[in-house]
Amino acid sequence: MTEEQALVQRARQGDEGAFAALVEQNQGRIYHLALRMTGNPDDAAELCQEAFLNAWKGLGKFQGESSFSTWLYRLASNACVDLMRREGRHSNAAGPSLNDEETGLDVPDTAPSPQESAERKELREQIEEGLRSLSPEHRQVLILREIHQLSYEEIAQSLELDLGTVKSRINRGRKQLRNFLIRSGNFSPPSASKKTGKEG
C-alpha cells in the first residue's frame, strides 16, 4: 500500500489529519490547474477549496480505482468547466504565464540573451492566450496533457471520458492552438514553401 492509499484509508475513517496531509500534497498542482483553466487567482483559490471540500464529502464514494490525485484532477477541472460555462466565458484576458518552474521544463544553465528571454516570454504569453481561446473542454484536456503531463489513460480516467474522446479533444485543441499561434506570428505554418508563388 502506498503512502497515499494509507492516508486515503485513514481519511475515509474520519481522520482529518490524514485528509489534511492529502490536501498538503496536492494543493499546489490543483491550484495551478485551476489557475490555468480560469486565468484568475481568486477563482482558482475558490475552486481549489471547492475541489477539496467535494473530495472530503465524497471520500465514501471514492473506490480507489484511480489515484487520489487523479480523482482530484477530475473534481477540480469539472468545477472549473462548470464555472466557465456558468459565466459564459472562456477566461479572463489576464491569465497566468507559463513559467518554467510550474511546467517542469528543463531550463539550460546558460543564461539566455535579453532578446531570447523576451521571445520566450512572448511565446509563453501567446500560448496562454491561445489556451484561453479554446473551449473549456479542449483547454481542460490540453492542460492535463501538456502541462500536468498526464497520460491519455489518466486523463480519460480522471475526467470519466472514453479514451477516443480524450485523443480527439487533444488533437482538436492542439490544432486550434497551433492555428492561433500561426495567426499571431509565433509559429511557422507547415509546408510554407508550397504557398510561394500563390501570392501577388
Phi and psi in degrees as GROMACS dihedral restraints (atoms count N, CA, C in turn):
[ dihedral_restraints ]
;  ai    aj    ak    al  type     phi  dphi    fc
    3     4     5     6     1   -77.0    20    10
    4     5     6     7     1   167.1    20    10
    6     7     8     9     1   -60.6    20    10
    7     8     9    10     1   -40.3    20    10
    9    10    11    12     1   -62.0    20    10
   10    11    12    13     1   -45.5    20    10
   12    13    14    15     1   -62.5    20    10
   13    14    15    16     1   -38.3    20    10
   15    16    17    18     1   -65.1    20    10
   16    17    18    19     1   -41.8    20    10
   18    19    20    21     1   -64.4    20    10
   19    20    21    22     1   -42.2    20    10
   21    22    23    24     1   -61.6    20    10
   22    23    24    25     1   -43.8    20    10
   24    25    26    27     1   -59.7    20    10
   25    26    27    28     1   -45.7    20    10
   27    28    29    30     1   -65.7    20    10
   28    29    30    31     1   -40.9    20    10
   30    31    32    33     1   -63.2    20    10
   31    32    33    34     1   -37.5    20    10
   33    34    35    36     1   -64.6    20    10
   34    35    36    37     1   -24.1    20    10
   36    37    38    39     1   -88.9    20    10
   37    38    39    40     1     8.2    20    10
   39    40    41    42     1    96.0    20    10
   40    41    42    43     1     9.8    20    10
   42    43    44    45     1   -78.5    20    10
   43    44    45    46     1   101.8    20    10
   45    46    47    48     1   -67.6    20    10
   46    47    48    49     1   -31.2    20    10
   48    49    50    51     1   -63.3    20    10
   49    50    51    52     1   -40.0    20    10
   51    52    53    54     1   -65.6    20    10
   52    53    54    55     1   -40.6    20    10
   54    55    56    57     1   -67.0    20    10
   55    56    57    58     1   -38.7    20    10
   57    58    59    60     1   -59.9    20    10
   58    59    60    61     1   -36.9    20    10
   60    61    62    63     1   -66.6    20    10
   61    62    63    64     1   -38.5    20    10
   63    64    65    66     1   -65.4    20    10
   64    65    66    67     1   -40.1    20    10
   66    67    68    69     1   -60.9    20    10
   67    68    69    70     1   -47.1    20    10
   69    70    71    72     1   -60.6    20    10
   70    71    72    73     1   -39.8    20    10
   72    73    74    75     1   -68.0    20    10
   73    74    75    76     1   -29.7    20    10
   75    76    77    78     1  -111.9    20    10
   76    77    78    79     1   -11.9    20    10
   78    79    80    81     1   -65.2    20    10
   79    80    81    82     1   -32.7    20    10
   81    82    83    84     1   -61.2    20    10
   82    83    84    85     1   -51.4    20    10
   84    85    86    87     1   -69.2    20    10
   85    86    87    88     1   -34.3    20    10
   87    88    89    90     1   -69.6    20    10
   88    89    90    91     1   -39.3    20    10
   90    91    92    93     1   -63.0    20    10
   91    92    93    94     1   -44.2    20    10
   93    94    95    96     1   -66.3    20    10
   94    95    96    97     1   -34.8    20    10
   96    97    98    99     1   -61.6    20    10
   97    98    99   100     1   -48.0    20    10
   99   100   101   102     1   -64.7    20    10
  100   101   102   103     1   -37.1    20    10
  102   103   104   105     1   -66.2    20    10
  103   104   105   106     1   -40.5    20    10
  105   106   107   108     1   -67.3    20    10
  106   107   108   109     1   -37.6    20    10
  108   109   110   111     1   -70.2    20    10
  109   110   111   112     1   -41.0    20    10
  111   112   113   114     1  -101.0    20    10
  112   113   114   115     1   -28.0    20    10
  114   115   116   117     1    73.5    20    10
  115   116   117   118     1    12.7    20    10
  117   118   119   120     1  -133.4    20    10
  118   119   120   121     1   117.0    20    10
  120   121   122   123     1   -58.5    20    10
  121   122   123   124     1   -38.2    20    10
  123   124   125   126     1   -65.6    20    10
  124   125   126   127     1   -45.7    20    10
  126   127   128   129     1   -61.8    20    10
  127   128   129   130     1   -41.7    20    10
  129   130   131   132     1   -61.4    20    10
  130   131   132   133     1   -44.6    20    10
  132   133   134   135     1   -63.3    20    10
  133   134   135   136     1   -42.1    20    10
  135   136   137   138     1   -66.1    20    10
  136   137   138   139     1   -43.3    20    10
  138   139   140   141     1   -68.9    20    10
  139   140   141   142     1   -33.0    20    10
  141   142   143   144     1   -62.3    20    10
  142   143   144   145     1   -47.2    20    10
  144   145   146   147     1   -61.9    20    10
  145   146   147   148     1   -41.8    20    10
  147   148   149   150     1   -61.7    20    10
  148   149   150   151     1   -41.4    20    10
  150   151   152   153     1   -62.9    20    10
  151   152   153   154     1   -44.2    20    10
  153   154   155   156     1   -69.7    20    10
  154   155   156   157     1   -35.5    20    10
  156   157   158   159     1   -64.2    20    10
  157   158   159   160     1   -44.5    20    10
  159   160   161   162     1   -64.1    20    10
  160   161   162   163     1   -34.9    20    10
  162   163   164   165     1   -65.4    20    10
  163   164   165   166     1   -44.3    20    10
  165   166   167   168     1   -61.7    20    10
  166   167   168   169     1   -44.9    20    10
  168   169   170   171     1   -66.8    20    10
  169   170   171   172     1   -35.1    20    10
  171   172   173   174     1   -96.0    20    10
  172   173   174   175     1     7.5    20    10
  174   175   176   177     1   -55.6    20    10
  175   176   177   178     1   -34.8    20    10
  177   178   179   180     1   -62.1    20    10
  178   179   180   181     1   -29.2    20    10
  180   181   182   183     1   -88.5    20    10
  181   182   183   184     1   -14.9    20    10
  183   184   185   186     1   -71.0    20    10
  184   185   186   187     1   114.9    20    10
  186   187   188   189     1   -87.6    20    10
  187   188   189   190     1   -13.9    20    10
  189   190   191   192     1    81.0    20    10
  190   191   192   193     1    15.8    20    10
  192   193   194   195     1   -69.3    20    10
  193   194   195   196     1   -33.4    20    10
  195   196   197   198     1  -112.6    20    10
  196   197   198   199     1   173.8    20    10
  198   199   200   201     1   -72.7    20    10
  199   200   201   202     1   159.6    20    10
  201   202   203   204     1   -60.0    20    10
  202   203   204   205     1   -40.4    20    10
  204   205   206   207     1   -65.5    20    10
  205   206   207   208     1   -37.1    20    10
  207   208   209   210     1   -64.3    20    10
  208   209   210   211     1   -41.3    20    10
  210   211   212   213     1   -62.6    20    10
  211   212   213   214     1   -40.6    20    10
  213   214   215   216     1   -62.8    20    10
  214   215   216   217     1   -39.4    20    10
  216   217   218   219     1   -56.0    20    10
  217   218   219   220     1   -42.2    20    10
  219   220   221   222     1   -63.0    20    10
  220   221   222   223     1   -49.4    20    10
  222   223   224   225     1   -59.2    20    10
  223   224   225   226     1   -44.8    20    10
  225   226   227   228     1   -70.8    20    10
  226   227   228   229     1   -46.9    20    10
  228   229   230   231     1   -69.6    20    10
  229   230   231   232     1   -33.6    20    10
  231   232   233   234     1   -66.7    20    10
  232   233   234   235     1   -37.7    20    10
  234   235   236   237     1   -63.2    20    10
  235   236   237   238     1   -38.9    20    10
  237   238   239   240     1   -64.8    20    10
  238   239   240   241     1   -46.5    20    10
  240   241   242   243     1   -61.0    20    10
  241   242   243   244     1   -42.6    20    10
  243   244   245   246     1   -59.3    20    10
  244   245   246   247     1   -44.5    20    10
  246   247   248   249     1   -61.6    20    10
  247   248   249   250     1   -45.8    20    10
  249   250   251   252     1   -67.5    20    10
  250   251   252   253     1   -36.6    20    10
  252   253   254   255     1   -66.9    20    10
  253   254   255   256     1   -43.1    20    10
  255   256   257   258     1   -60.3    20    10
  256   257   258   259     1   -42.0    20    10
  258   259   260   261     1   -89.9    20    10
  259   260   261   262     1    -2.0    20    10
  261   262   263   264     1    59.5    20    10
  262   263   264   265     1    41.4    20    10
  264   265   266   267     1  -134.7    20    10
  265   266   267   268     1   154.8    20    10
  267   268   269   270     1   -81.9    20    10
  268   269   270   271     1   -48.5    20    10
  270   271   272   273     1   179.5    20    10
  271   272   273   274     1   169.9    20    10
  273   274   275   276     1   -71.7    20    10
  274   275   276   277     1   154.0    20    10
  276   277   278   279     1   -66.0    20    10
  277   278   279   280     1   -35.7    20    10
  279   280   281   282     1   -96.2    20    10
  280   281   282   283     1    88.2    20    10
  282   283   284   285     1   -95.7    20    10
  283   284   285   286     1  -179.7    20    10
  285   286   287   288     1   -73.5    20    10
  286   287   288   289     1   162.9    20    10
  288   289   290   291     1  -101.1    20    10
  289   290   291   292     1   152.9    20    10
  291   292   293   294     1   -76.0    20    10
  292   293   294   295     1    99.3    20    10
  294   295   296   297     1   -99.6    20    10
  295   296   297   298     1   155.0    20    10
  297   298   299   300     1   -63.0    20    10
  298   299   300   301     1   -32.3    20    10
  300   301   302   303     1   -64.2    20    10
  301   302   303   304     1   -43.7    20    10
  303   304   305   306     1   -70.6    20    10
  304   305   306   307     1   -39.3    20    10
  306   307   308   309     1   -84.3    20    10
  307   308   309   310     1   -10.9    20    10
  309   310   311   312     1    72.9    20    10
  310   311   312   313     1    20.4    20    10
  312   313   314   315     1   -72.1    20    10
  313   314   315   316     1   142.2    20    10
  315   316   317   318     1   -79.8    20    10
  316   317   318   319     1   121.0    20    10
  318   319   320   321     1  -105.1    20    10
  319   320   321   322     1   126.3    20    10
  321   322   323   324     1   -63.0    20    10
  322   323   324   325     1   151.8    20    10
  324   325   326   327     1   -66.6    20    10
  325   326   327   328     1   -30.5    20    10
  327   328   329   330     1   -66.5    20    10
  328   329   330   331     1   130.6    20    10
  330   331   332   333     1   -71.9    20    10
  331   332   333   334     1   131.3    20    10
  333   334   335   336     1   -71.2    20    10
  334   335   336   337     1   155.9    20    10
  336   337   338   339     1   -68.8    20    10
  337   338   339   340     1   160.7    20    10
  339   340   341   342     1   -54.8    20    10
  340   341   342   343     1   -36.3    20    10
  342   343   344   345     1   -67.7    20    10
  343   344   345   346     1   -43.1    20    10
  345   346   347   348     1   -62.6    20    10
  346   347   348   349     1   -42.0    20    10
  348   349   350   351     1   -59.8    20    10
  349   350   351   352     1   -44.8    20    10
  351   352   353   354     1   -63.5    20    10
  352   353   354   355     1   -40.8    20    10
  354   355   356   357     1   -66.3    20    10
  355   356   357   358     1   -42.0    20    10
  357   358   359   360     1   -62.8    20    10
  358   359   360   361     1   -43.5    20    10
  360   361   362   363     1   -61.1    20    10
  361   362   363   364     1   -43.5    20    10
  363   364   365   366     1   -64.2    20    10
  364   365   366   367     1   -41.5    20    10
  366   367   368   369     1   -65.0    20    10
  367   368   369   370     1   -42.8    20    10
  369   370   371   372     1   -58.8    20    10
  370   371   372   373     1   -43.7    20    10
  372   373   374   375     1   -64.2    20    10
  373   374   375   376     1   -39.1    20    10
  375   376   377   378     1   -66.5    20    10
  376   377   378   379     1   -38.5    20    10
  378   379   380   381     1   -63.9    20    10
  379   380   381   382     1   -43.6    20    10
  381   382   383   384     1   -59.6    20    10
  382   383   384   385     1   -44.6    20    10
  384   385   386   387     1   -64.2    20    10
  385   386   387   388     1   -40.5    20    10
  387   388   389   390     1   -62.1    20    10
  388   389   390   391     1   -43.2    20    10
  390   391   392   393     1   -60.6    20    10
  391   392   393   394     1   -39.9    20    10
  393   394   395   396     1   -69.8    20    10
  394   395   396   397     1   -19.6    20    10
  396   397   398   399     1   -82.3    20    10
  397   398   399   400     1   -12.7    20    10
  399   400   401   402     1   -79.4    20    10
  400   401   402   403     1   161.5    20    10
  402   403   404   405     1   -67.1    20    10
  403   404   405   406     1   155.8    20    10
  405   406   407   408     1   -53.9    20    10
  406   407   408   409     1   -39.1    20    10
  408   409   410   411     1   -66.3    20    10
  409   410   411   412     1   -42.0    20    10
  411   412   413   414     1   -71.2    20    10
  412   413   414   415     1   -39.1    20    10
  414   415   416   417     1   -65.1    20    10
  415   416   417   418     1   -39.8    20    10
  417   418   419   420     1   -55.6    20    10
  418   419   420   421     1   -51.0    20    10
  420   421   422   423     1   -72.4    20    10
  421   422   423   424     1   -36.0    20    10
  423   424   425   426     1   -64.9    20    10
  424   425   426   427     1   -41.5    20    10
  426   427   428   429     1   -64.9    20    10
  427   428   429   430     1   -43.5    20    10
  429   430   431   432     1   -63.9    20    10
  430   431   432   433     1   -36.8    20    10
  432   433   434   435     1   -79.2    20    10
  433   434   435   436     1   -53.5    20    10
  435   436   437   438     1   -83.3    20    10
  436   437   438   439     1   -34.0    20    10
  438   439   440   441     1   -99.9    20    10
  439   440   441   442     1   -42.3    20    10
  441   442   443   444     1   -93.0    20    10
  442   443   444   445     1    -2.6    20    10
  444   445   446   447     1    59.5    20    10
  445   446   447   448     1    33.0    20    10
  447   448   449   450     1   -78.3    20    10
  448   449   450   451     1   147.8    20    10
  450   451   452   453     1   -74.6    20    10
  451   452   453   454     1   165.8    20    10
  453   454   455   456     1   -57.4    20    10
  454   455   456   457     1   -41.1    20    10
  456   457   458   459     1   -64.2    20    10
  457   458   459   460     1   -41.8    20    10
  459   460   461   462     1   -65.0    20    10
  460   461   462   463     1   -38.6    20    10
  462   463   464   465     1   -65.9    20    10
  463   464   465   466     1   -45.5    20    10
  465   466   467   468     1   -58.8    20    10
  466   467   468   469     1   -42.2    20    10
  468   469   470   471     1   -67.1    20    10
  469   470   471   472     1   -46.6    20    10
  471   472   473   474     1   -71.0    20    10
  472   473   474   475     1   -28.5    20    10
  474   475   476   477     1  -102.3    20    10
  475   476   477   478     1     0.8    20    10
  477   478   479   480     1    54.2    20    10
  478   479   480   481     1    50.4    20    10
  480   481   482   483     1  -119.4    20    10
  481   482   483   484     1   157.9    20    10
  483   484   485   486     1   -66.3    20    10
  484   485   486   487     1   149.6    20    10
  486   487   488   489     1   -59.3    20    10
  487   488   489   490     1   -39.7    20    10
  489   490   491   492     1   -61.9    20    10
  490   491   492   493     1   -39.3    20    10
  492   493   494   495     1   -64.5    20    10
  493   494   495   496     1   -42.5    20    10
  495   496   497   498     1   -61.3    20    10
  496   497   498   499     1   -48.6    20    10
  498   499   500   501     1   -61.7    20    10
  499   500   501   502     1   -42.2    20    10
  501   502   503   504     1   -64.0    20    10
  502   503   504   505     1   -43.3    20    10
  504   505   506   507     1   -66.6    20    10
  505   506   507   508     1   -39.0    20    10
  507   508   509   510     1   -65.4    20    10
  508   509   510   511     1   -44.3    20    10
  510   511   512   513     1   -60.5    20    10
  511   512   513   514     1   -45.7    20    10
  513   514   515   516     1   -63.8    20    10
  514   515   516   517     1   -45.0    20    10
  516   517   518   519     1   -60.4    20    10
  517   518   519   520     1   -43.0    20    10
  519   520   521   522     1   -63.0    20    10
  520   521   522   523     1   -41.7    20    10
  522   523   524   525     1   -62.1    20    10
  523   524   525   526     1   -45.1    20    10
  525   526   527   528     1   -63.7    20    10
  526   527   528   529     1   -40.8    20    10
  528   529   530   531     1   -65.5    20    10
  529   530   531   532     1   -42.9    20    10
  531   532   533   534     1   -61.7    20    10
  532   533   534   535     1   -44.6    20    10
  534   535   536   537     1   -61.6    20    10
  535   536   537   538     1   -38.8    20    10
  537   538   539   540     1   -61.9    20    10
  538   539   540   541     1   -44.6    20    10
  540   541   542   543     1   -68.6    20    10
  541   542   543   544     1   -34.7    20    10
  543   544   545   546     1   -64.0    20    10
  544   545   546   547     1   -44.9    20    10
  546   547   548   549     1   -63.2    20    10
  547   548   549   550     1   -33.4    20    10
  549   550   551   552     1   -82.1    20    10
  550   551   552   553     1    -4.5    20    10
  552   553   554   555     1    85.0    20    10
  553   554   555   556     1    11.5    20    10
  555   556   557   558     1  -102.5    20    10
  556   557   558   559     1     6.3    20    10
  558   559   560   561     1  -147.3    20    10
  559   560   561   562     1   131.6    20    10
  561   562   563   564     1   -82.4    20    10
  562   563   564   565     1   129.4    20    10
  564   565   566   567     1   -65.5    20    10
  565   566   567   568     1   148.6    20    10
  567   568   569   570     1   -66.6    20    10
  568   569   570   571     1   153.7    20    10
  570   571   572   573     1    45.0    20    10
  571   572   573   574     1    48.1    20    10
  573   574   575   576     1   -64.1    20    10
  574   575   576   577     1   -28.6    20    10
  576   577   578   579     1   -61.9    20    10
  577   578   579   580     1   -28.9    20    10
  579   580   581   582     1   -68.4    20    10
  580   581   582   583     1   -21.4    20    10
  582   583   584   585     1   -83.1    20    10
  583   584   585   586     1   -15.2    20    10
  585   586   587   588     1   -65.6    20    10
  586   587   588   589     1   144.0    20    10
  588   589   590   591     1    92.8    20    10
  589   590   591   592     1   -15.7    20    10
  591   592   593   594     1   -86.8    20    10
  592   593   594   595     1   -18.3    20    10
  594   595   596   597     1   -94.6    20    10
  595   596   597   598     1   149.5    20    10
